[in-house]
Amino acid sequence: MRRHIPIDILKRPDIYGKTGTTNESMDAWFAGFQPTIAAVTWIGYDTPRKLGDHETGGGLSLPVWISFMETALKGVPVQEPIAPEGVTHVGGEWYFDEFIKGEGISSIKPPDTTEAAQATPAADEKKKILELFKN
């Protein structure tokens, strides 16, 4: 069974983090921050062994981190980050200005398979290319 504990349980838009689980659930961690504090929780054994077949950073470490941050951030005002120039916040996601939804690359065309596109380079061009790889 997979457990999901949303980070927004703290009801703050200024916290961020990342879960982690090693192969075969030997370690589970959560690293998170708010502009005034950063904290990491790790759950594992000093002598490595499995935590359980379905244990994850989100299921084990995140609740500990949330509990700590509830106390650590009590009375601390929300501090929204100031976006650097060229970065925009749209719909809860951060984008470089050139990649805002509807801008930038949205798809890649498959290669042209017409006969002209498949033509081999001229012999002299091929020779120049091969010369580049000689010692």
Legacy VTK file of the C-alpha trace (Angstrom):
# vtk DataFile Version 3.0
C-alpha trace
ASCII
DATASET POLYDATA
POINTS 135 float
0.000 0.000 0.000
1.391 3.383 -0.964
0.920 6.226 1.522
0.632 9.802 0.351
1.049 12.666 2.787
0.859 16.006 0.988
3.413 18.638 1.950
0.624 21.226 1.735
-0.652 19.877 5.052
1.288 22.811 6.549
-0.929 25.172 4.482
2.082 27.270 3.379
3.038 28.118 -0.197
6.657 28.809 0.780
7.898 25.288 1.513
9.555 22.949 -0.932
11.088 19.506 -0.726
12.053 16.202 -2.262
11.523 12.639 -1.074
13.993 9.861 -1.604
14.065 6.105 -1.188
17.101 3.937 -1.903
16.883 0.703 -3.842
15.073 -2.013 -1.933
13.883 0.514 0.705
17.119 0.513 2.725
16.892 4.268 3.451
14.088 6.801 3.290
14.625 10.546 3.421
12.983 13.888 2.889
14.874 17.136 2.316
12.890 20.343 2.459
13.198 24.035 3.052
11.469 27.322 3.606
13.389 30.582 3.010
14.441 30.772 6.689
15.154 27.101 7.455
16.189 23.843 5.803
15.840 20.370 7.314
16.441 16.776 6.264
14.945 13.678 7.847
16.451 10.256 7.286
15.137 6.908 8.415
17.271 3.814 8.176
19.408 1.452 10.208
23.047 1.964 11.209
23.645 -1.565 9.968
21.833 -1.450 6.616
18.739 -3.583 6.217
15.379 -3.188 4.532
12.819 -0.916 6.133
9.995 -2.919 4.566
8.857 -3.778 1.070
6.745 -0.677 0.501
8.399 1.939 2.715
9.304 5.256 1.089
10.622 8.703 1.909
7.110 10.080 1.494
5.607 7.512 3.838
8.272 7.439 6.563
10.445 10.562 6.495
7.991 13.207 5.294
5.654 12.923 8.316
8.639 13.431 10.650
9.750 16.479 8.623
6.219 17.921 8.685
6.002 17.469 12.444
9.329 19.264 12.931
8.440 22.099 10.537
5.034 22.673 12.175
6.901 23.647 15.329
9.864 25.354 13.642
7.656 27.591 11.483
5.092 28.503 14.146
4.834 32.296 14.035
7.187 32.601 11.026
5.528 34.667 8.289
5.093 33.182 4.815
7.906 34.324 2.518
7.222 33.843 -1.164
10.431 33.665 -3.169
11.228 36.493 -5.555
11.677 35.036 -9.012
14.942 35.884 -10.745
14.770 37.790 -14.015
13.651 35.502 -16.833
11.602 33.162 -14.607
7.811 33.284 -14.295
5.366 31.574 -11.921
2.301 30.283 -13.808
-0.398 28.055 -12.344
1.764 26.864 -9.448
4.748 25.994 -11.673
7.989 27.893 -12.381
9.038 28.389 -16.005
11.865 30.073 -17.839
10.158 32.834 -19.814
11.002 31.185 -23.137
9.277 27.945 -22.052
5.992 29.264 -20.645
3.103 27.019 -21.687
2.249 27.719 -25.289
5.727 29.060 -25.949
8.924 27.247 -26.878
9.110 23.681 -28.151
5.898 21.719 -27.730
6.704 18.765 -30.018
9.414 17.302 -32.195
8.691 16.192 -35.742
9.879 12.759 -36.870
12.806 12.863 -39.307
12.137 13.511 -42.990
12.162 10.154 -44.764
11.931 11.431 -48.315
14.566 10.324 -50.794
16.190 13.801 -50.821
16.582 13.778 -47.046
18.273 10.376 -47.149
20.829 11.336 -49.801
24.402 10.550 -48.794
26.956 13.369 -48.611
29.087 14.073 -51.653
32.335 12.072 -51.837
34.532 15.100 -51.063
32.377 16.055 -48.059
32.545 12.462 -46.786
36.343 12.523 -47.178
36.588 15.786 -45.176
34.473 14.278 -42.398
36.633 11.139 -42.234
39.821 13.281 -42.146
38.590 14.825 -38.891
38.893 11.456 -37.172
42.418 10.573 -38.309
45.346 11.091 -35.945
LINES 1 136
135 0 1 2 3 4 5 6 7 8 9 10 11 12 13 14 15 16 17 18 19 20 21 22 23 24 25 26 27 28 29 30 31 32 33 34 35 36 37 38 39 40 41 42 43 44 45 46 47 48 49 50 51 52 53 54 55 56 57 58 59 60 61 62 63 64 65 66 67 68 69 70 71 72 73 74 75 76 77 78 79 80 81 82 83 84 85 86 87 88 89 90 91 92 93 94 95 96 97 98 99 100 101 102 103 104 105 106 107 108 109 110 111 112 113 114 115 116 117 118 119 120 121 122 123 124 125 126 127 128 129 130 131 132 133 134
